[in-house]
Every structure is written in C-alpha cells, then in structure tokens.
Amino acid sequence: MTAPTTSQEPAALSAPAPTGSGAPSASPRASTPWRLLRTLGRNGKAVVGLSILLIFLVLALLAPVLYPDDPSRIVSGGAQSPSAEHLLGTTAKGQDVLALTLWGSRPSLLVGSSSGQPPRRSAWSSA
C-alpha cells in the first residue's frame, strides 16, 4: 500500500482556464457613452466648458427664431450703447451687434465642429 501524496500547486496554476476566445470580458456599460459622460461630469472644468459650448450652440440654433430679419439690416442711425432694444448695442453702421453675433456663430460652429472630425480616407492617402 502506498501512502496518499499531496501535491501543493501554486495558486496561479490551479486557477481554471479561461473559456471562449481568451479575450478579457468587458462589462456592457464600459463601452457606452455614459462612461464618458460620467467621467466628464466629475471634471469641473469640462462641465463649465461644455455648458458654455451648449449655450452657444442653442443660441446659434435659435438665431432664426430670435432675429428672423437680416442680421446686417441697419436698425439705427449709428453706434448706440447697449439698451433694452439692442442688448449689445449697435455698430457704427447701425447694425444690431447681438443679431450679428448670433448669426455669425452658426458658420463658426459648423467650421469648428467639422475641422475636429478625423480625416476621411482619400485616393491621396497611403494605404
């Protein structure tokens, strides 16, 4: 009769082998945009910057509603200081500065957002 032997294996060797493709499993929420929003929400500077950007974006989208007329239309005889009628005043030509700013923000935001996009692959790029 032989005595029972005990083998002492290191813990790493006795762990069960992973199943499937061998890739580490990620939680379903880890790859969602909510994780990015949670991370940005913890950064105070990011919250302030995104809030300012959101305000400009909303005002730019509402420019046709707030100022339906031509923004370069002359509304007074010359430069005026800010008042209840013209919140940012008027230019030397008599144009409303707020209307010019809101309408001018539309193409600025469009160019700024499109320039931040990754370039598309073209015939000129190397494979």
N, CA, C and O of each residue as an XYZ file, in Angstrom:
508
protein
N       0.818     -1.168      0.000
C       0.000      0.000      0.000
C       0.865      1.234      0.000
O       1.909      1.319      0.646
N       0.377      2.168     -0.749
C       1.135      3.409     -0.828
C       0.386      4.482     -0.066
O      -0.843      4.482     -0.006
N       1.126      5.370      0.500
C       0.526      6.473      1.267
C       0.043      7.554      0.297
O       0.700      7.812     -0.712
N      -1.083      8.180      0.586
C      -1.564      9.244     -0.297
C      -0.594     10.425     -0.284
O      -0.105     10.848      0.763
N      -0.346     10.918     -1.435
C       0.565     12.069     -1.559
C      -0.261     13.312     -1.851
O      -1.282     13.264     -2.536
N       0.195     14.374     -1.333
C      -0.484     15.653     -1.596
C       0.469     16.526     -2.393
O       1.637     16.700     -2.045
N      -0.060     17.053     -3.446
C       0.753     17.966     -4.244
C       0.300     19.386     -3.945
O      -0.894     19.678     -3.885
N       1.247     20.233     -3.765
C       0.918     21.623     -3.493
C       1.289     22.437     -4.723
O       2.458     22.721     -4.985
N       0.253     22.800     -5.463
C       0.456     23.596     -6.661
C       0.307     25.072     -6.311
O      -0.464     25.429     -5.421
N       1.038     25.916     -7.006
C       0.821     27.351     -6.793
C      -0.600     27.730     -7.205
O      -1.213     27.067     -8.042
N      -1.110     28.789     -6.615
C      -2.491     29.219     -6.872
C      -2.699     29.585     -8.333
O      -3.791     29.384     -8.864
N      -1.694     30.108     -8.983
C      -1.851     30.522    -10.372
C      -2.042     29.324    -11.290
O      -2.740     29.429    -12.299
N      -1.453     28.221    -10.968
C      -1.584     27.043    -11.812
C      -2.896     26.315    -11.576
O      -3.391     25.627    -12.468
N      -3.462     26.457    -10.392
C      -4.694     25.742    -10.111
C      -5.945     26.523    -10.534
O      -7.055     26.010    -10.387
N      -5.799     27.745    -11.052
C      -6.951     28.529    -11.482
C      -7.543     27.925    -12.744
O      -6.801     27.413    -13.582
N      -8.851     27.972    -12.899
C      -9.458     27.398    -14.098
C      -9.045     28.192    -15.340
O      -8.842     29.406    -15.295
N      -8.934     27.469    -16.427
C      -8.541     28.098    -17.685
C      -9.699     28.940    -18.212
O     -10.859     28.560    -18.058
N      -9.396     30.083    -18.834
C     -10.477     30.912    -19.379
C     -11.147     30.213    -20.542
O     -10.522     29.455    -21.284
N     -12.422     30.483    -20.684
C     -13.178     29.873    -21.771
C     -13.417     30.899    -22.856
O     -13.264     32.098    -22.623
N     -13.786     30.448    -24.024
C     -14.119     31.359    -25.121
C     -12.887     31.733    -25.918
O     -11.981     30.918    -26.091
N     -12.851     32.968    -26.404
C     -11.785     33.405    -27.293
C     -10.526     33.789    -26.548
O      -9.492     34.022    -27.174
N     -10.582     33.862    -25.249
C      -9.414     34.223    -24.486
C      -9.311     35.724    -24.260
O      -8.436     36.174    -23.521
N     -10.191     36.510    -24.885
C     -10.183     37.949    -24.684
C     -10.838     38.267    -23.347
O     -11.794     37.600    -22.953
N     -10.337     39.273    -22.649
C     -10.963     39.622    -21.371
C     -12.369     40.149    -21.611
O     -12.618     40.906    -22.549
N     -13.263     39.739    -20.755
C     -14.651     40.161    -20.938
C     -14.832     41.547    -20.329
O     -14.429     41.791    -19.191
N     -15.430     42.437    -21.079
C     -15.709     43.793    -20.612
C     -17.187     43.893    -20.276
O     -18.032     43.263    -20.912
N     -17.478     44.691    -19.274
C     -18.880     44.850    -18.933
C     -19.574     45.619    -20.054
O     -18.932     46.428    -20.724
N     -20.867     45.387    -20.275
C     -21.567     46.056    -21.369
C     -21.583     47.579    -21.211
O     -21.575     48.297    -22.211
N     -21.606     48.081    -19.982
C     -21.670     49.522    -19.768
C     -20.309     50.185    -19.961
O     -20.242     51.401    -20.135
N     -19.232     49.415    -19.933
C     -17.898     50.006    -20.033
C     -17.670     50.645    -21.393
O     -16.866     51.571    -21.498
N     -18.339     50.191    -22.426
C     -18.097     50.708    -23.758
C     -19.160     51.701    -24.201
O     -19.183     52.091    -25.368
N     -20.025     52.111    -23.315
C     -21.093     53.030    -23.691
C     -20.663     54.476    -23.491
O     -19.724     54.750    -22.743
N     -21.347     55.404    -24.159
C     -21.030     56.826    -23.972
C     -21.324     57.320    -22.559
O     -20.838     58.379    -22.162
N     -22.106     56.573    -21.805
C     -22.417     57.004    -20.443
C     -21.171     57.048    -19.578
O     -21.076     57.867    -18.663
N     -20.227     56.185    -19.857
C     -18.985     56.189    -19.078
C     -18.224     57.488    -19.331
O     -17.658     58.068    -18.404
N     -18.208     57.944    -20.585
C     -17.557     59.207    -20.922
C     -18.262     60.363    -20.224
O     -17.600     61.256    -19.694
N     -19.586     60.361    -20.213
C     -20.325     61.436    -19.558
C     -20.091     61.445    -18.051
O     -19.980     62.511    -17.446
N     -20.016     60.272    -17.448
C     -19.726     60.204    -16.014
C     -18.344     60.757    -15.715
O     -18.156     61.471    -14.730
N     -17.374     60.427    -16.565
C     -16.013     60.900    -16.364
C     -15.944     62.415    -16.537
O     -15.306     63.103    -15.741
N     -16.596     62.934    -17.571
C     -16.594     64.379    -17.785
C     -17.354     65.108    -16.685
O     -16.994     66.229    -16.324
N     -18.392     64.490    -16.151
C     -19.182     65.109    -15.096
C     -18.409     65.309    -13.812
O     -18.769     66.160    -12.999
N     -17.358     64.542    -13.619
C     -16.528     64.682    -12.423
C     -15.480     65.774    -12.565
O     -14.882     66.187    -11.572
N     -15.249     66.250    -13.786
C     -14.249     67.272    -14.043
C     -14.956     68.623    -14.147
O     -15.715     68.861    -15.086
N     -14.705     69.500    -13.182
C     -15.393     70.790    -13.131
C     -15.124     71.663    -14.347
O     -16.033     72.322    -14.851
N     -13.887     71.675    -14.820
C     -13.554     72.497    -15.982
C     -14.255     71.989    -17.233
O     -14.680     72.782    -18.072
N     -14.376     70.688    -17.361
C     -15.082     70.121    -18.521
C     -16.560     70.482    -18.473
O     -17.162     70.766    -19.508
N     -17.144     70.473    -17.296
C     -18.568     70.817    -17.155
C     -18.794     72.273    -17.538
O     -19.752     72.587    -18.244
N     -17.917     73.170    -17.076
C     -18.063     74.594    -17.406
C     -17.883     74.802    -18.910
O     -18.673     75.517    -19.528
N     -16.865     74.193    -19.505
C     -16.612     74.344    -20.937
C     -17.741     73.805    -21.787
O     -18.152     74.441    -22.757
N     -18.244     72.636    -21.430
C     -19.355     72.056    -22.190
C     -20.638     72.863    -22.005
O     -21.453     72.945    -22.924
N     -20.825     73.460    -20.827
C     -22.003     74.301    -20.603
C     -21.956     75.540    -21.479
O     -22.965     75.918    -22.074
N     -20.792     76.175    -21.565
C     -20.641     77.356    -22.415
C     -20.871     76.977    -23.877
O     -21.566     77.685    -24.606
N     -20.285     75.861    -24.300
C     -20.476     75.406    -25.674
C     -21.940     75.103    -25.961
O     -22.438     75.420    -27.042
N     -22.627     74.500    -25.015
C     -24.046     74.184    -25.184
C     -24.889     75.461    -25.291
O     -25.827     75.516    -26.087
N     -24.564     76.476    -24.502
C     -25.293     77.747    -24.572
C     -25.109     78.382    -25.946
O     -26.075     78.836    -26.558
N     -23.860     78.414    -26.435
C     -23.610     78.969    -27.770
C     -24.330     78.174    -28.851
O     -24.872     78.747    -29.796
N     -24.332     76.860    -28.709
C     -24.988     76.008    -29.702
C     -26.493     76.263    -29.731
O     -27.082     76.369    -30.807
N     -27.114     76.363    -28.569
C     -28.558     76.612    -28.506
C     -28.888     77.992    -29.072
O     -29.851     78.144    -29.823
N     -28.086     79.002    -28.708
C     -28.340     80.342    -29.236
C     -28.136     80.398    -30.745
O     -28.870     81.094    -31.446
N     -27.145     79.670    -31.247
C     -26.915     79.645    -32.695
C     -28.078     78.979    -33.414
O     -28.487     79.423    -34.487
N     -28.607     77.921    -32.828
C     -29.745     77.244    -33.449
C     -31.018     78.087    -33.373
O     -31.885     77.985    -34.240
N     -31.129     78.913    -32.345
C     -32.314     79.748    -32.177
C     -32.189     81.114    -32.852
O     -33.109     81.926    -32.754
N     -31.090     81.385    -33.523
C     -30.897     82.688    -34.174
C     -32.026     83.031    -35.144
O     -32.480     84.176    -35.141
N     -32.501     82.104    -35.973
C     -33.613     82.461    -36.870
C     -34.911     82.782    -36.129
O     -35.746     83.532    -36.635
N     -35.079     82.223    -34.946
C     -36.286     82.490    -34.164
C     -36.155     83.826    -33.433
O     -37.102     84.611    -33.389
N     -34.964     84.080    -32.855
C     -34.758     85.301    -32.084
C     -34.647     86.538    -32.977
O     -35.158     87.604    -32.633
N     -33.983     86.393    -34.116
C     -33.789     87.502    -35.059
C     -34.114     87.011    -36.471
O     -33.208     86.652    -37.222
N     -35.389     86.991    -36.834
C     -35.774     86.446    -38.139
C     -35.374     87.331    -39.320
O     -35.310     86.854    -40.453
N     -35.106     88.610    -39.068
C     -34.724     89.513    -40.157
C     -33.249     89.325    -40.513
O     -32.515     88.581    -39.862
N     -32.851     90.022    -41.560
C     -31.461     90.015    -41.995
C     -30.584     90.610    -40.891
O     -30.844     91.728    -40.447
N     -29.542     89.885    -40.432
C     -28.720     90.408    -39.336
C     -27.917     91.647    -39.725
O     -27.517     92.415    -38.850
N     -27.676     91.855    -41.008
C     -26.909     93.035    -41.421
C     -27.806     94.238    -41.688
O     -27.335     95.275    -42.155
N     -29.092     94.102    -41.396
C     -30.042     95.204    -41.589
C     -29.696     96.354    -40.650
O     -29.359     96.128    -39.487
N     -29.777     97.561    -41.138
C     -29.479     98.748    -40.338
C     -30.720     99.092    -39.515
O     -31.799     99.337    -40.056
N     -30.538     99.105    -38.187
C     -31.675     99.320    -37.290
C     -31.644    100.691    -36.637
O     -32.632    101.099    -36.026
N     -30.536    101.412    -36.751
C     -30.455    102.751    -36.168
C     -29.507    103.597    -37.003
O     -28.881    103.107    -37.944
N     -29.409    104.879    -36.647
C     -28.600    105.805    -37.418
C     -27.104    105.652    -37.205
O     -26.331    106.093    -38.056
N     -26.672    105.066    -36.141
C     -25.241    104.942    -35.883
C     -24.991    104.118    -34.642
O     -25.867    103.395    -34.167
N     -23.786    104.239    -34.125
C     -23.392    103.450    -32.957
C     -24.211    103.861    -31.740
O     -24.322    105.043    -31.414
N     -24.779    102.864    -31.081
C     -25.531    103.093    -29.852
C     -24.986    102.167    -28.784
O     -24.510    101.070    -29.075
N     -25.060    102.617    -27.559
C     -24.641    101.761    -26.449
C     -25.730    100.728    -26.176
O     -26.858    100.872    -26.648
N     -25.396     99.688    -25.417
C     -26.404     98.665    -25.115
C     -27.644     99.265    -24.446
O     -27.546    100.160    -23.607
N     -28.804     98.751    -24.836
C     -30.077     99.225    -24.284
C     -31.051     98.055    -24.259
O     -30.694     96.934    -24.622
N     -32.269     98.316    -23.834
C     -33.285     97.264    -23.804
C     -33.642     96.815    -25.219
O     -33.988     95.654    -25.436
N     -33.558     97.729    -26.173
C     -33.894     97.397    -27.555
C     -32.764     96.625    -28.247
O     -33.015     95.700    -29.019
N     -31.535     97.015    -27.963
C     -30.347     96.360    -28.549
C     -29.426     95.967    -27.394
O     -28.679     96.799    -26.880
N     -29.482     94.706    -26.993
C     -28.799     94.258    -25.780
C     -27.284     94.443    -25.822
O     -26.676     94.704    -24.784
N     -26.668     94.318    -26.978
C     -25.226     94.535    -27.097
C     -24.894     95.821    -27.837
O     -23.731     96.070    -28.156
N     -25.889     96.627    -28.110
C     -25.677     97.881    -28.806
C     -25.697     97.686    -30.311
O     -26.092     96.635    -30.816
N     -25.257     98.735    -31.025
C     -25.213     98.673    -32.484
C     -23.825     99.070    -32.969
O     -23.058     99.695    -32.237
N     -23.515     98.712    -34.182
C     -22.234     99.055    -34.789
C     -22.265    100.496    -35.285
O     -23.291    101.169    -35.185
N     -21.143    100.968    -35.820
C     -21.080    102.322    -36.373
C     -22.028    102.475    -37.557
O     -22.496    103.577    -37.841
N     -22.312    101.370    -38.247
C     -23.264    101.415    -39.367
C     -24.709    101.360    -38.897
O     -25.622    101.652    -39.669
N     -24.932    100.983    -37.615
C     -26.284    100.886    -37.094
C     -26.841     99.472    -37.086
O     -28.053     99.293    -36.976
N     -25.983     98.466    -37.200
C     -26.438     97.062    -37.189
C     -26.442     96.535    -35.752
O     -25.574     96.887    -34.954
N     -27.406     95.704    -35.437
C     -27.525     95.116    -34.101
C     -26.391     94.117    -33.879
O     -26.250     93.156    -34.636
N     -25.582     94.344    -32.841
C     -24.409     93.506    -32.581
C     -24.820     92.099    -32.152
O     -24.179     91.128    -32.554
N     -25.872     91.968    -31.347
C     -26.313     90.648    -30.907
C     -26.799     89.809    -32.088
O     -26.510     88.615    -32.161
N     -27.531     90.426    -33.004
C     -28.001     89.680    -34.181
C     -26.821     89.230    -35.034
O     -26.800     88.099    -35.521
N     -25.850     90.103    -35.215
C     -24.656     89.725    -35.988
C     -23.887     88.605    -35.305
O     -23.385     87.697    -35.967
N     -23.795     88.668    -33.979
C     -23.069     87.640    -33.227
C     -23.760     86.286    -33.319
O     -23.110     85.269    -33.561
N     -25.088     86.272    -33.124
C     -25.815     85.001    -33.171
C     -25.778     84.384    -34.563
O     -25.526     83.188    -34.705
N     -26.025     85.184    -35.582
C     -25.999     84.644    -36.945
C     -24.580     84.259    -37.350
O     -24.394     83.294    -38.091
N     -23.585     84.992    -36.878
C     -22.198     84.658    -37.201
C     -21.690     83.426    -36.483
O     -20.733     82.797    -36.935
N     -22.318     83.069    -35.365
C     -21.885     81.872    -34.640
C     -22.264     80.589    -35.370
O     -21.637     79.551    -35.158
N     -23.272     80.645    -36.216
C     -23.705     79.441    -36.932
C     -22.612     78.891    -37.843
O     -22.251     77.723    -37.696
N     -22.066     79.671    -38.777
C     -20.992     79.108    -39.604
C     -19.718     78.833    -38.801
O     -18.965     77.915    -39.127
N     -19.477     79.628    -37.751
C     -18.279     79.397    -36.936
C     -18.340     78.040    -36.245
O     -17.355     77.302    -36.235
N     -19.496     77.711    -35.666
C     -19.643     76.411    -35.020
C     -19.586     75.271    -36.032
O     -19.059     74.199    -35.733
N     -20.119     75.497    -37.212
C     -20.076     74.472    -38.256
C     -18.639     74.188    -38.682
O     -18.233     73.030    -38.773
N     -17.873     75.238    -38.942
C     -16.477     75.055    -39.351
C     -15.659     74.446    -38.217
O     -14.831     73.563    -38.444
N     -15.893     74.919    -37.000
C     -15.148     74.390    -35.861
C     -15.424     72.925    -35.593
O     -14.505     72.168    -35.281
N     -16.673     72.519    -35.710
C     -17.004     71.116    -35.451
C     -16.556     70.210    -36.595
O     -16.168     69.065    -36.363
N     -16.608     70.712    -37.819
C     -16.183     69.864    -38.939
C     -14.674     69.754    -39.014
O     -14.163     68.754    -39.518
N     -13.944     70.746    -38.532
C     -12.485     70.653    -38.579
C     -11.956     69.707    -37.508
O     -10.817     69.250    -37.601
N     -12.753     69.409    -36.508
C     -12.333     68.484    -35.469
C     -12.596     67.028    -35.809
O     -12.221     66.143    -35.040
N     -13.228     66.761    -36.935
C     -13.532     65.397    -37.344
C     -12.278     64.727    -37.893
O     -11.436     65.399    -38.487
N     -12.139     63.428    -37.710
C     -10.987     62.735    -38.290
C     -11.065     62.760    -39.819
O     -12.156     62.705    -40.387
N      -9.933     62.842    -40.471
C      -9.954     62.904    -41.938
C     -10.450     61.593    -42.531
O     -10.228     60.518    -41.973
N     -11.119     61.700    -43.658
C     -11.574     60.509    -44.369
C     -10.461     59.996    -45.243
O      -9.565     60.745    -45.633
N     -10.517     58.752    -45.542
C      -9.516     58.164    -46.414
C      -9.766     58.607    -47.842
O     -10.898     58.550    -48.321
N      -8.737     59.040    -48.518
C      -8.890     59.503    -49.884
C      -7.896     58.779    -50.783
O      -7.073     57.986    -50.326
N      -7.997     59.075    -52.059
C      -7.085     58.444    -53.023
C      -5.650     58.916    -52.795
O      -4.704     58.238    -53.194
N      -5.484     60.079    -52.154
C      -4.143     60.614    -51.966
C      -3.453     60.026    -50.735
O      -2.231     60.114    -50.614
N      -4.213     59.433    -49.828
C      -3.582     58.886    -48.626
C      -2.939     57.541    -48.942
O      -3.404     56.785    -49.795
N      -1.869     57.277    -48.234
C      -1.207     55.986    -48.447
C      -1.970     54.898    -47.721
O      -2.528     55.125    -46.648
N      -1.990     53.739    -48.302
C      -2.754     52.613    -47.787
C      -2.325     52.336    -46.382
O      -2.845     51.418    -45.748
